[in-house]
Structure formats: structure tokens, C-alpha cells
Amino acid sequence: MRLNELRDNPGARTARKRLGRGIGSGLGKTSGKGHKGAKARTSNPKPRSFEGGQMPIYRRLPKRGFKNPGRGQFAIVNLGDIQKAVDAGRIAAGDTVDGARLVEAGILRRTHDGVRLLAGGELTAKVTLEVVHASKAAAEAVEKAGGKVVVLGAPATEG
């Protein structure tokens, strides 16, 4: 086999459809789209919510509840995550740990509107945690380990 003998597999390259090029081509006049109907129009595809003229389901179903646009988004940290970082040496026991320190240690990617501390896992290291919110169980577990939880005021989010 030589370079000049290389060929594509049969059917690997097909000619494009030349639409609207006369009756003899088989794809003239309506260009293979048939007569009228939504699929013959240029504005097709129809929107995903279109149900053939029937009232769409998102308009038939009632809207319930309230979504507060000003509600903050918080980064959630469990006690077990902090203990793993202490064990791995990314956080020193006795340190003051805030959102920036958690990002630096690789526990969080970003702090969003603040850090929320939850009681998942166990904490044995003595650390001071500066968070926006801490669950009662998490605060008790930190104090039991000899540490301290400082609850900061949540930053005002623009809504």
C-alpha cells in the first residue's frame, strides 16, 4: 500500500443535498419538506414547550410558593471535612479558620455569601471557626473538641 493508493471507505463521503434545483433533481419545489405544516416552515424547530397548540403543561400547572430573590447562597462545610484537612496538614490545629482559609486548604471552591457549618462527621482538633452560620450540633461539637465558633453577620446580598 502506498500513499497514492489510499482511499476513503465506500460511502464515507456523500454529496450534500442540493435543494430547490428543479423537478428533475427530486428535491425541487418544496425541497423535500412536503406541503405546508409546521415542519415546512423556516421557523421550525418549534420551541420545546410547544404542544401543538394545546395549552403547555407549564401554563396548566399552578405556581406555588415564593422564591426570595434576596436569599443568599452559602458554602456548606461539615466538621468531618475540616478534620480531614487537619489530618492531611492543610490546616494546623489551633488555627483560626475562615472562608478564605477553607478555600486555600481546598475544602471549598468559593465561599459565595458566606460559610455555613454543619455537624457532619467528627472534629477532634482544636480550631477557631469564623462562619456566617453554624448549626447548634456543629457549635457544640467544636466547643467539645476545645475549639470556638465565631458567628459573623451575614453580608448583605443585593437582590
Residue frames relative to the residue before (quaternion, step in Angstrom):
aa qw qx qy qz dx dy dz
M 1.0000 0.0000 0.0000 0.0000 0.00 0.00 0.00
R 0.1020 -0.7893 0.6047 0.0313 3.54 -0.97 0.94
L 0.6881 -0.4897 0.3355 0.4173 3.57 -1.23 0.38
N 0.6897 0.4788 -0.2970 0.4548 3.59 0.98 -0.76
E 0.6531 0.5020 -0.3181 0.4693 3.60 1.26 -0.13
L 0.4763 0.6771 -0.4422 0.3452 3.62 1.26 -0.09
R 0.0127 0.7866 -0.6159 0.0425 3.56 -0.94 0.92
D 0.5401 -0.5782 0.4942 0.3603 3.55 -1.25 0.44
N 0.5730 -0.5462 0.4676 0.3932 3.54 -1.23 0.40
P 0.5834 -0.5798 0.4141 0.3899 3.60 -1.07 0.58
G 0.8073 0.2386 -0.2030 0.5001 3.58 -0.85 1.00
A 0.4679 0.6881 -0.4482 0.3267 3.60 1.24 0.00
R 0.7732 0.1954 -0.1219 0.5908 3.58 1.08 -0.64
T 0.0388 -0.8020 0.5961 -0.0045 3.54 -0.69 1.12
A 0.5275 -0.6313 0.4671 0.3240 3.53 -1.11 0.70
R 0.5124 -0.6471 0.4604 0.3266 3.58 -1.05 0.73
K 0.5443 -0.5974 0.4706 0.3542 3.58 -1.22 0.52
R 0.1758 -0.7663 0.6085 0.1080 3.57 -0.75 1.03
L 0.1547 -0.8456 0.5097 0.0350 3.53 0.00 1.38
G 0.8360 0.2355 -0.1619 0.4684 3.54 -1.21 0.59
R 0.5076 0.6534 -0.4209 0.3718 3.60 1.03 0.73
G 0.7909 -0.3280 0.1579 0.4919 3.56 0.89 0.95
I 0.6553 -0.5683 0.3587 0.3448 3.51 -1.27 0.67
G 0.6441 0.5580 -0.3244 0.4105 3.57 1.04 -0.71
S 0.6195 0.5661 -0.3526 0.4140 3.58 1.12 -0.48
G 0.4294 -0.6877 0.4713 0.3471 3.58 1.20 -0.52
L 0.7411 0.3104 -0.2006 0.5606 3.58 1.27 -0.14
G 0.3809 0.7208 -0.4901 0.3085 3.57 1.08 0.77
K 0.7810 0.3673 -0.2576 0.4346 3.57 -1.34 -0.16
T 0.8477 0.0439 -0.0235 0.5281 3.64 -0.12 -1.18
S 0.3774 -0.7818 0.4357 0.2377 3.60 1.31 0.09
G 0.7206 -0.4707 0.2485 0.4444 3.56 0.97 0.88
K 0.5856 0.6050 -0.3669 0.3955 3.59 1.26 0.11
G 0.4944 -0.6553 0.4436 0.3598 3.61 1.18 0.01
H 0.6039 -0.5690 0.4124 0.3762 3.59 -1.22 -0.42
K 0.8713 -0.0417 -0.0084 0.4890 3.54 -0.94 1.03
G 0.5378 0.6261 -0.4512 0.3394 3.60 -1.19 -0.35
A 0.6786 -0.5293 0.3306 0.3874 3.52 -1.21 0.55
K 0.6991 0.4926 -0.2881 0.4308 3.59 0.94 -0.81
A 0.6047 0.5370 -0.3657 0.4606 3.58 1.26 -0.11
R 0.6103 0.5945 -0.3385 0.3994 3.59 1.24 -0.38
T 0.5724 -0.6062 0.4329 0.3427 3.52 -1.27 0.42
S 0.6716 0.5152 -0.3107 0.4325 3.60 1.12 -0.55
N 0.4636 0.6257 -0.4729 0.4122 3.61 1.22 0.33
P 0.4946 -0.0780 -0.8655 0.0106 1.83 -2.10 1.25
K 0.5280 -0.6184 0.4885 0.3165 3.50 -1.19 0.71
P 0.6121 -0.5403 0.3955 0.4206 3.60 -1.13 0.37
R 0.6258 -0.5732 0.3753 0.3728 3.60 -1.09 0.66
S 0.6826 0.5008 -0.2888 0.4471 3.56 1.11 -0.64
F 0.5254 0.6518 -0.4125 0.3591 3.62 1.26 -0.17
E 0.0900 -0.8163 0.5705 0.0082 3.57 -0.78 1.07
G 0.7007 -0.5007 0.2787 0.4250 3.57 0.85 0.95
G 0.7269 -0.4139 0.2438 0.4908 3.60 1.05 0.61
Q 0.5316 0.5885 -0.4058 0.4543 3.58 1.28 -0.29
M 0.5756 -0.5803 0.4364 0.3761 3.60 -1.12 0.62
P 0.4390 -0.7314 0.4486 0.2667 3.61 -0.56 1.11
I 0.6338 -0.5798 0.3610 0.3632 3.54 -1.14 0.70
Y 0.6527 0.5181 -0.3388 0.4369 3.60 1.01 -0.69
R 0.6762 0.4281 -0.3060 0.5156 3.60 1.23 -0.21
R 0.6158 0.5432 -0.3528 0.4485 3.61 1.19 -0.41
L 0.6956 0.4743 -0.2832 0.4593 3.58 0.99 -0.78
P 0.4819 -0.6710 0.4709 0.3096 3.60 -1.00 0.74
K 0.3880 -0.6764 0.5698 0.2595 3.53 -1.20 0.57
R 0.0873 -0.8114 0.5777 0.0179 3.58 -0.83 0.95
G 0.8175 0.3280 -0.2107 0.4238 3.50 -1.29 0.49
F 0.3781 -0.6934 0.5783 0.2043 3.48 -1.41 -0.14
K 0.1447 -0.7676 0.6181 0.0884 3.55 -0.96 0.85
N 0.3097 -0.7786 0.5218 0.1599 3.54 -0.46 1.23
P 0.3268 -0.7715 0.5059 0.2048 3.62 -0.49 1.11
G 0.6842 0.4969 -0.2823 0.4531 3.58 1.20 -0.45
R 0.4457 0.6945 -0.4594 0.3284 3.58 1.28 0.03
G 0.4301 -0.7221 0.4856 0.2404 3.55 -0.89 0.93
Q 0.3164 -0.6953 0.6024 0.2313 3.52 -1.31 0.32
F 0.1303 -0.8336 0.5361 0.0254 3.55 -0.61 1.14
A 0.4219 -0.6569 0.5632 0.2708 3.52 -1.22 0.64
I 0.2424 -0.7963 0.5431 0.1108 3.58 -0.74 1.05
V 0.0377 -0.7850 0.6181 -0.0170 3.54 -0.92 1.01
N 0.2495 -0.7525 0.5929 0.1415 3.56 -0.97 0.89
L 0.6280 -0.5567 0.3897 0.3792 3.57 -1.17 0.58
G 0.6209 0.5672 -0.3344 0.4254 3.57 1.05 -0.77
D 0.6195 0.5417 -0.3402 0.4550 3.60 1.10 -0.71
I 0.6536 0.5052 -0.3088 0.4714 3.58 1.00 -0.86
Q 0.6470 0.5180 -0.3223 0.4573 3.60 0.98 -0.84
K 0.6267 0.5331 -0.3368 0.4578 3.61 1.01 -0.77
A 0.6587 0.5051 -0.3020 0.4688 3.58 1.02 -0.87
V 0.6255 0.5171 -0.3330 0.4801 3.61 1.08 -0.72
D 0.6609 0.5112 -0.3013 0.4594 3.59 0.95 -0.91
A 0.6974 0.4619 -0.2631 0.4806 3.57 1.05 -0.78
G 0.5106 -0.6744 0.4047 0.3474 3.60 1.28 -0.16
R 0.4748 0.6712 -0.4487 0.3504 3.60 1.22 0.26
I 0.7394 0.1692 -0.1370 0.6371 3.56 1.30 -0.38
A 0.3391 -0.7405 0.5434 0.2036 3.58 -0.89 0.96
A 0.5155 -0.6173 0.4927 0.3322 3.57 -1.07 0.77
G 0.7512 0.3396 -0.2736 0.4955 3.58 -0.90 0.93
D 0.5109 0.6526 -0.4089 0.3820 3.59 1.28 -0.09
T 0.3891 -0.6251 0.6023 0.3084 3.50 -1.38 0.23
V 0.1217 -0.8232 0.5544 0.0136 3.55 -0.56 1.20
D 0.0134 0.7797 -0.6251 0.0342 3.57 -0.75 1.11
G 0.7805 -0.3529 0.2323 0.4608 3.57 -1.29 -0.07
A 0.6624 0.5089 -0.3089 0.4547 3.59 0.90 -0.92
R 0.6491 0.5157 -0.3105 0.4651 3.59 1.03 -0.80
L 0.6366 0.5266 -0.3220 0.4623 3.59 1.06 -0.76
V 0.6354 0.5062 -0.3223 0.4859 3.59 1.07 -0.75
E 0.6480 0.5319 -0.3020 0.4539 3.56 0.99 -0.92
A 0.6921 0.4717 -0.2616 0.4797 3.58 1.07 -0.83
G 0.5077 -0.6801 0.4020 0.3438 3.61 1.27 -0.15
I 0.4402 0.6845 -0.4708 0.3407 3.59 1.22 0.32
L 0.7798 0.1729 -0.0839 0.5958 3.57 1.06 -0.81
R 0.4299 -0.6573 0.5418 0.2992 3.53 -1.26 0.41
R 0.7760 -0.0955 0.0827 0.6180 3.56 1.07 -0.82
T 0.4827 -0.7032 0.4493 0.2656 3.57 -1.14 0.55
H 0.3033 -0.7615 0.5146 0.2516 3.63 1.24 -0.25
D 0.7903 -0.2564 0.2101 0.5153 3.63 -0.69 -1.10
G 0.7802 -0.2173 0.1322 0.5715 3.59 1.21 0.23
V 0.4829 -0.6637 0.5002 0.2760 3.53 -1.34 0.25
R 0.1608 -0.7615 0.6231 0.0773 3.55 -0.99 0.92
L 0.2323 -0.7998 0.5459 0.0913 3.57 -0.68 1.16
L 0.0690 -0.7925 0.6060 0.0024 3.56 -0.85 1.08
A 0.5600 -0.6790 0.3966 0.2608 3.55 -1.21 0.59
G 0.3264 0.7560 -0.5128 0.2430 3.63 1.10 0.47
G 0.7965 0.2242 -0.1953 0.5265 3.57 -0.80 0.98
E 0.4768 -0.6591 0.5049 0.2885 3.56 -1.35 -0.09
L 0.1715 -0.7583 0.6214 0.0976 3.53 -1.18 0.69
T 0.0725 -0.8022 0.5921 0.0253 3.57 -0.77 1.04
A 0.6027 0.5701 -0.3564 0.4298 3.61 1.21 -0.36
K 0.4171 -0.6825 0.5439 0.2538 3.55 -1.17 0.68
V 0.1823 0.7785 -0.5746 0.1744 3.60 -0.37 1.26
T 0.3308 -0.6914 0.6010 0.2265 3.53 -1.28 0.51
L 0.1258 -0.8178 0.5609 0.0290 3.57 -0.64 1.13
E 0.1507 -0.7654 0.6214 0.0737 3.56 -0.90 1.00
V 0.1323 0.8020 -0.5601 0.1599 3.56 -0.34 1.30
V 0.5711 -0.5822 0.4565 0.3557 3.56 -1.31 0.29
H 0.7952 -0.0095 0.0392 0.6050 3.57 1.07 -0.79
A 0.0219 -0.7770 0.6289 0.0186 3.56 -1.11 0.72
S 0.4489 -0.6638 0.5182 0.2988 3.57 -0.97 0.81
K 0.6459 -0.5338 0.3725 0.3989 3.59 -1.18 0.54
A 0.6636 0.5147 -0.3035 0.4501 3.56 0.92 -0.96
A 0.6515 0.5119 -0.3179 0.4609 3.60 1.01 -0.81
A 0.6522 0.5153 -0.3137 0.4591 3.59 0.94 -0.90
E 0.6533 0.5127 -0.3087 0.4637 3.59 0.98 -0.86
A 0.6591 0.5164 -0.3085 0.4514 3.59 0.96 -0.87
V 0.6458 0.5095 -0.3228 0.4682 3.60 1.01 -0.79
E 0.6781 0.4841 -0.2922 0.4695 3.59 0.91 -0.90
K 0.6083 0.5497 -0.3411 0.4599 3.60 1.11 -0.68
A 0.6852 0.4635 -0.2720 0.4915 3.60 1.11 -0.75
G 0.6002 -0.5869 0.3555 0.4109 3.61 1.28 -0.03
G 0.5754 0.5955 -0.3763 0.4155 3.57 1.25 0.11
K 0.3606 -0.7108 0.5633 0.2180 3.53 -1.33 -0.24
V 0.2048 -0.7542 0.6099 0.1314 3.59 -1.14 0.71
V 0.1211 -0.7677 0.6273 0.0485 3.55 -0.76 1.11
V 0.1804 -0.7905 0.5786 0.0885 3.58 -0.57 1.18
L 0.2300 -0.7822 0.5715 0.0929 3.54 -0.57 1.24
G 0.5566 -0.5653 0.4680 0.3895 3.58 -1.21 0.34
A 0.4933 -0.6557 0.4816 0.3078 3.57 -0.97 0.87
P 0.4613 -0.6721 0.4885 0.3113 3.62 -0.85 0.85
A 0.5097 -0.6475 0.4708 0.3152 3.58 -1.02 0.81
T 0.2133 -0.7769 0.5813 0.1140 3.55 -0.76 1.05
E 0.4045 -0.7026 0.5289 0.2511 3.54 -0.99 0.82
G 0.1074 -0.8312 0.5443 0.0345 3.57 -0.67 1.09
